[in-house]
Amino acid sequence: MSLLIVGSMALDDLELPAGRFRNVLGGSATHCAFAASSLTRCRIVAVVGRDFPARALARLRARGVDLAGVARADGPTFRWSGKYLDQFRSRVTRFTRLGVFARFDPEIPAAWRTGGTVFLGNISPRLQARVLEQIRRPRFTAIDTMNFWIARERPALEAVVRRVDAVFVNDEELLEWTGAGNIFRGIEALHARGPRVVLVKRGEHGAWLSDRGRLAFAPAVPVREPLDPTGAGDAFAGGFLGWLDRARRLDRATLRSALFAAAAVASFAVEGIGADALARVTPARIAERRRVLRALTAPG
């Protein structure tokens, strides 16, 4: 099988407790692919500028990621700059420069359009819909979104949600989107909009999965010295979908196993700057962290 990832590839400028870092490899597609590449074959559809470093593409290829869908366009690469405050409890965006991403019009290679697992990263719902129009008989489809799209393109987002199997969202976005008073009512409201599976990310407080109302919870792996939470949500999605893509079934037991794989992989993301730690993840290390999670949730 394979995981098709459509999203951004970016260069980030970060101000972290550990220091300031420029030209850090980032973007939703990048983090998702690094995270999933230990579990399944990955393919990326994205756009980068002339300034995007060749060595960054080489790192992805070294993980077996197929970059045939990555276009290099004239102009600067999408760049985001942010500062984390209060031990990562808050974040300030200093600037967002879309560059060539402002003209991104995803075109899925013909050989990639049938079957497989599809992840539509945190991009405009209009672009997500365009991708879905090109895909035939996917095995499983999932989207990520954020408060910007919830506020600015809600009708388009609602239309996309009706067409996919799963939605990734954090707890604040879920409540803003649905107007619910708590995450469990929010999950119910989101199911009513169409998707079978809802995944609610809560950072260091773990994550909830709902499969048509049947709930499962995974704690976060304890990380004593987190360095950079940027991209952890995309890594979570990569771990979840990478696990699902290699599974024979898409039943509740498999979804719960994928939830724990997602939590395990996301824990690596925060241990490095940008995608550095994800680029070193192996199946054995994922298995080790899954054992940690099982120990944390074992009764008695």
C-alpha positions as CSV (number, residue, x, y, z in Angstrom):
1,M,0.0,0.0,0.0
2,S,1.0,3.7,0.1
3,L,0.2,6.9,1.9
4,L,-0.3,9.9,-0.4
5,I,0.4,13.2,1.5
6,V,-0.7,16.5,0.1
7,G,0.4,19.6,2.0
8,S,3.1,22.2,2.6
9,M,6.8,21.9,2.5
10,A,8.3,24.9,4.3
11,L,11.3,26.6,5.8
12,D,10.7,27.7,9.4
13,D,12.4,30.4,11.5
14,L,12.0,29.4,15.2
15,E,12.6,31.0,18.5
16,L,12.7,28.3,21.1
17,P,13.9,28.0,24.7
18,A,16.9,26.2,23.2
19,G,17.8,29.2,21.0
20,R,17.0,30.7,17.6
21,F,17.0,28.5,14.5
22,R,16.7,29.6,10.8
23,N,15.8,27.7,7.7
24,V,14.5,24.7,9.6
25,L,12.9,22.1,7.4
26,G,9.1,22.2,8.1
27,G,5.6,22.0,6.6
28,S,2.7,19.6,7.1
29,A,3.7,17.2,4.3
30,T,7.4,17.1,5.5
31,H,6.6,16.2,9.1
32,C,3.9,13.7,8.1
33,A,6.2,11.9,5.6
34,F,9.1,11.7,8.0
35,A,6.8,10.3,10.6
36,A,5.0,7.7,8.4
37,S,8.1,6.6,6.4
38,S,9.1,4.1,9.1
39,L,5.7,2.4,8.7
40,T,4.8,2.5,5.0
41,R,5.7,3.9,1.6
42,C,5.0,7.6,1.3
43,R,4.4,9.9,-1.6
44,I,4.3,13.7,-1.4
45,V,2.4,16.3,-3.6
46,A,3.7,19.8,-2.8
47,V,5.5,22.8,-4.2
48,V,8.8,24.4,-3.1
49,G,10.7,27.4,-4.3
50,R,14.1,27.7,-5.9
51,D,15.6,28.4,-2.5
52,F,14.5,25.0,-1.0
53,P,17.7,23.1,-0.2
54,A,18.4,20.0,-2.2
55,R,19.8,18.3,0.9
56,A,16.4,18.5,2.5
57,L,14.9,16.6,-0.5
58,A,17.7,14.1,-0.2
59,R,16.8,13.4,3.4
60,L,13.3,12.5,2.5
61,R,14.4,10.3,-0.4
62,A,16.8,8.5,2.0
63,R,13.6,7.6,4.0
64,G,12.1,6.1,0.9
65,V,9.7,9.0,0.3
66,D,8.6,9.4,-3.4
67,L,8.9,13.1,-4.4
68,A,7.7,12.8,-8.0
69,G,4.8,15.0,-7.0
70,V,6.9,17.8,-5.6
71,A,7.2,20.7,-8.0
72,R,9.9,23.3,-7.9
73,A,8.6,26.8,-8.9
74,D,10.1,30.2,-9.4
75,G,10.0,32.2,-6.2
76,P,10.6,31.7,-2.5
77,T,9.5,28.7,-0.5
78,F,6.7,29.0,2.0
79,R,8.2,30.4,5.2
80,W,6.8,30.6,8.7
81,S,8.3,32.2,11.8
82,G,7.2,31.7,15.3
83,K,8.2,32.1,18.9
84,Y,7.2,29.7,21.7
85,L,6.4,31.1,25.2
86,D,5.7,29.9,28.7
87,Q,7.3,26.4,28.2
88,F,5.5,25.8,24.9
89,R,2.1,26.7,26.3
90,S,1.6,29.5,23.9
91,R,3.0,30.5,20.5
92,V,3.3,33.8,18.6
93,T,3.4,33.8,14.8
94,R,5.8,36.5,13.7
95,F,5.1,36.1,10.0
96,T,3.8,33.8,7.4
97,R,5.1,34.2,3.8
98,L,3.3,31.9,1.4
99,G,5.8,32.4,-1.5
100,V,5.1,29.8,-4.2
101,F,2.6,28.1,-2.0
102,A,0.2,30.9,-2.7
103,R,-0.1,29.5,-6.2
104,F,-0.2,25.8,-5.2
105,D,-2.7,23.9,-7.3
106,P,-2.2,20.2,-6.4
107,E,-2.0,17.9,-9.4
108,I,-1.8,14.2,-8.5
109,P,0.4,12.1,-10.7
110,A,-1.8,9.7,-12.8
111,A,-0.1,6.6,-11.2
112,W,-1.0,7.8,-7.7
113,R,-4.7,8.4,-8.2
114,T,-6.2,5.0,-7.4
115,G,-6.5,3.3,-4.0
116,G,-4.2,3.7,-1.0
117,T,-4.4,6.0,2.0
118,V,-4.7,9.8,1.5
119,F,-3.8,12.6,3.9
120,L,-4.8,16.1,3.1
121,G,-2.7,18.4,5.3
122,N,-3.5,21.7,6.8
123,I,-4.3,23.5,3.5
124,S,-7.3,25.4,2.1
125,P,-10.4,23.2,2.0
126,R,-10.8,24.2,-1.7
127,L,-7.5,22.6,-2.4
128,Q,-8.4,19.5,-0.3
129,A,-11.6,19.2,-2.4
130,R,-9.6,19.5,-5.6
131,V,-7.4,16.5,-4.5
132,L,-10.5,14.4,-3.6
133,E,-11.8,15.0,-7.1
134,Q,-8.7,13.4,-8.6
135,I,-8.6,10.3,-6.4
136,R,-10.5,7.1,-7.2
137,R,-11.4,4.4,-4.7
138,P,-9.1,5.4,-1.9
139,R,-8.9,2.9,1.0
140,F,-9.0,5.7,3.7
141,T,-9.0,9.5,3.5
142,A,-8.2,12.0,6.3
143,I,-7.8,15.7,6.6
144,D,-6.2,18.1,9.0
145,T,-7.4,21.7,9.5
146,M,-7.0,24.7,11.7
147,N,-8.9,27.7,13.1
148,F,-7.9,29.9,10.2
149,W,-9.9,27.7,7.7
150,I,-12.7,27.1,10.2
151,A,-13.2,30.9,10.4
152,R,-12.4,31.8,6.8
153,E,-13.7,28.9,4.7
154,R,-16.2,27.1,6.8
155,P,-18.7,26.2,4.0
156,A,-15.9,24.6,1.9
157,L,-14.5,22.8,5.0
158,E,-17.9,21.4,5.8
159,A,-18.3,20.1,2.3
160,V,-14.9,18.4,2.4
161,V,-15.6,16.8,5.8
162,R,-18.7,15.0,4.3
163,R,-16.4,13.3,1.9
164,V,-13.6,11.9,4.1
165,D,-13.2,9.1,6.6
166,A,-11.3,10.9,9.3
167,V,-10.6,14.4,10.7
168,F,-7.6,15.5,12.8
169,V,-8.3,18.5,14.9
170,N,-7.0,19.9,18.2
171,D,-9.3,20.4,21.2
172,E,-9.6,24.2,20.8
173,E,-10.3,24.0,17.1
174,L,-13.0,21.4,17.7
175,L,-14.8,23.6,20.2
176,E,-14.5,26.6,17.9
177,W,-15.8,24.7,14.9
178,T,-18.8,23.0,16.6
179,G,-19.7,25.5,19.3
180,A,-19.8,22.6,21.7
181,G,-19.2,23.0,25.5
182,N,-16.7,20.1,25.8
183,I,-14.8,17.9,23.5
184,F,-17.1,14.9,23.8
185,R,-20.1,16.9,22.6
186,G,-17.8,18.4,19.9
187,I,-16.9,14.9,18.7
188,E,-20.6,14.1,18.4
189,A,-21.2,17.3,16.4
190,L,-18.3,16.5,14.1
191,H,-19.5,13.0,13.5
192,A,-22.9,14.4,12.5
193,R,-21.1,16.3,9.7
194,G,-20.0,13.0,8.1
195,P,-16.6,11.5,9.1
196,R,-16.5,8.0,10.6
197,V,-13.4,8.8,12.7
198,V,-12.6,11.9,14.7
199,L,-9.1,12.4,16.3
200,V,-8.7,15.1,18.9
201,K,-5.1,16.2,19.6
202,R,-4.4,17.6,23.1
203,G,-0.6,17.8,23.1
204,E,1.0,16.7,26.3
205,H,-2.5,15.7,27.6
206,G,-2.8,12.9,25.0
207,A,-5.4,12.3,22.2
208,W,-8.9,11.0,21.8
209,L,-10.2,8.8,19.0
210,S,-13.8,8.3,18.2
211,D,-15.0,5.7,15.8
212,R,-18.7,6.4,15.3
213,G,-18.9,7.4,18.9
214,R,-16.8,4.5,20.3
215,L,-14.0,6.3,22.2
216,A,-10.4,5.4,22.8
217,F,-7.7,7.4,24.5
218,A,-3.9,7.5,24.3
219,P,-1.7,9.4,26.7
220,A,1.3,11.3,25.5
221,V,4.7,9.7,25.9
222,P,6.4,11.5,28.8
223,V,9.2,13.7,27.3
224,R,11.3,15.3,29.9
225,E,13.0,17.9,27.7
226,P,10.9,18.8,24.7
227,L,12.8,21.0,22.2
228,D,10.3,21.9,19.5
229,P,6.6,21.1,19.2
230,T,6.3,22.4,15.6
231,G,5.0,19.7,13.4
232,A,4.0,17.3,16.2
233,G,0.4,17.2,15.0
234,D,1.5,16.3,11.5
235,A,3.8,13.6,12.9
236,F,0.8,12.3,14.9
237,A,-1.2,12.1,11.6
238,G,1.7,10.4,9.9
239,G,2.0,7.8,12.6
240,F,-1.7,7.1,12.6
241,L,-2.1,6.8,8.9
242,G,1.2,5.0,8.3
243,W,0.0,2.3,10.7
244,L,-3.4,2.1,9.1
245,D,-2.0,1.9,5.6
246,R,0.0,-1.3,6.4
247,A,-2.9,-2.9,8.3
248,R,-5.1,-5.6,6.7
249,R,-8.3,-4.3,8.4
250,L,-9.8,-1.0,9.3
251,D,-11.7,-2.2,12.3
252,R,-11.8,-0.6,15.8
253,A,-8.9,-2.7,17.1
254,T,-6.7,-1.5,14.3
255,L,-7.8,2.1,14.8
256,R,-6.9,1.9,18.5
257,S,-3.5,0.4,17.6
258,A,-3.0,3.2,15.1
259,L,-3.8,5.8,17.8
260,F,-1.0,4.4,20.0
261,A,1.4,4.4,17.0
262,A,0.5,8.1,16.4
263,A,1.2,9.0,20.0
264,A,4.5,7.1,19.9
265,V,5.7,8.8,16.7
266,A,4.6,12.3,17.8
267,S,6.7,12.0,20.9
268,F,9.8,11.8,18.7
269,A,8.8,15.0,16.9
270,V,9.2,17.2,20.0
271,E,12.7,15.8,20.8
272,G,14.4,17.5,17.9
273,I,14.5,20.8,16.1
274,G,12.1,20.7,13.1
275,A,12.1,17.2,11.6
276,D,15.5,16.2,12.8
277,A,14.3,13.6,15.4
278,L,11.7,12.2,13.0
279,A,14.3,11.6,10.4
280,R,16.0,9.1,12.8
281,V,12.9,7.1,13.8
282,T,12.9,3.4,13.2
283,P,10.2,0.7,13.6
284,A,12.0,-0.7,16.6
285,R,12.0,2.7,18.3
286,I,8.3,3.1,17.6
287,A,7.6,-0.4,19.1
288,E,9.6,0.6,22.2
289,R,7.5,3.7,22.8
290,R,4.3,1.8,22.1
291,R,5.4,-0.5,25.0
292,V,5.8,2.6,27.2
293,L,2.2,3.7,26.3
294,R,0.8,0.2,27.1
295,A,2.5,0.3,30.5
296,L,1.0,3.7,31.2
297,T,-2.5,2.5,30.4
298,A,-2.3,-1.0,31.9
299,P,-4.8,-1.6,34.7
300,G,-3.6,-2.4,38.2
